[in-house]
Amino acid sequence: MSAPLVDGGIGGRCAKGKAERTPPCGVAYLRSSGDGTFPLQAALIWKISWTGTGVNDEQPLPDGTFGAEQPVTVRGIQAVDR
C-alpha cells in the first residue's frame, strides 16, 4: 500500500492539480488482498463561511465531515520483470 501520511493515515489527500496523477489521490495497492480484503476509508471534510451585503465580518457556518469504510478486494497487481 502507499506510504503513511504525516497524520498516520495512508494514501494522499486530494488537492487542486492532482487530478492527472495516477492515482489522483488515494491508495495504490502493491499486492493482492489474497482471500481477504483491505479496509478503504474515505472522508469528505468541509469548512464554509459566508459574507453578504451589509455584513462587515465573515460569518462562519458549521464545519462538517462525512465518511465511511468499505472492504476492498484487490485481485491482482501489475509487475514489470526485467
N, C-alpha and C positions, 0 to 999 in steps of 0.2 A: 504494500500500500504506500501511499505518499508519505513524505517526511512530516513529522509533527510540526504544528504551528507553535508560535510562542506561547499561546494560552493553553497548550496541551492537547488541542484538537488536531485532527488530521485534515488534509485537503487544502484548498485555497479559497480565500474569500473572493467573491465576485466584485469586480470594480470596472469602471469605465476603461476601455482599451483592452480588456482581456477576452473579448468575445471571439476573436480569431485564433486564440491559443487552443491547444489540444491537451487535456480537456480545458475548456474555457475557464472553469473554476470547479473545484471539487476534488474527487479522488481518482487516481489511476490505480487499478488493481494489478499487481505484478505477478499474482499467482491465482490459480483457481481456488474456489472455496471447497473443492472436493465434494463430499457428501453433505456438507453443511452450508451455511450462509455467512455473509459478513453483515454486521449491522450498519445501515446507512442512516445517518441522522441529518436532517436539513432544517433550517430555520429561516424565517423571514422576519427581519427586525427593522422597525421604522421609528423615526423621530420626525415630528412635524410641528409646524407653528404657522401662524398667520399674522398678517398686518392688513389694515384696512384704512379707508379714508377717515381722517379724524382721530386715528389711533397713533399715538406717538411711539409706543413701545411694541416690540414683537410679543404676541400673545401665545403662550405655549398651549399645546393640546397633549393629551395623554400619549406617551410612547407606547409601543406595542411590540409583542413578539408572538409569533405563531410557528410551531414546529411539530415534527413527527419523526418517528423512527420506522424504518422499513427493512426487513431482511432481504438481502440481495444475493442471488446465486450467481457466481462467476464460473461459467462452464469451461472456458478456455482462454488462453492468452496467446499473443503472438511473440515469437522469438526469432532472432537472427543468428544463424550459426555460420561462422566463417572458418 
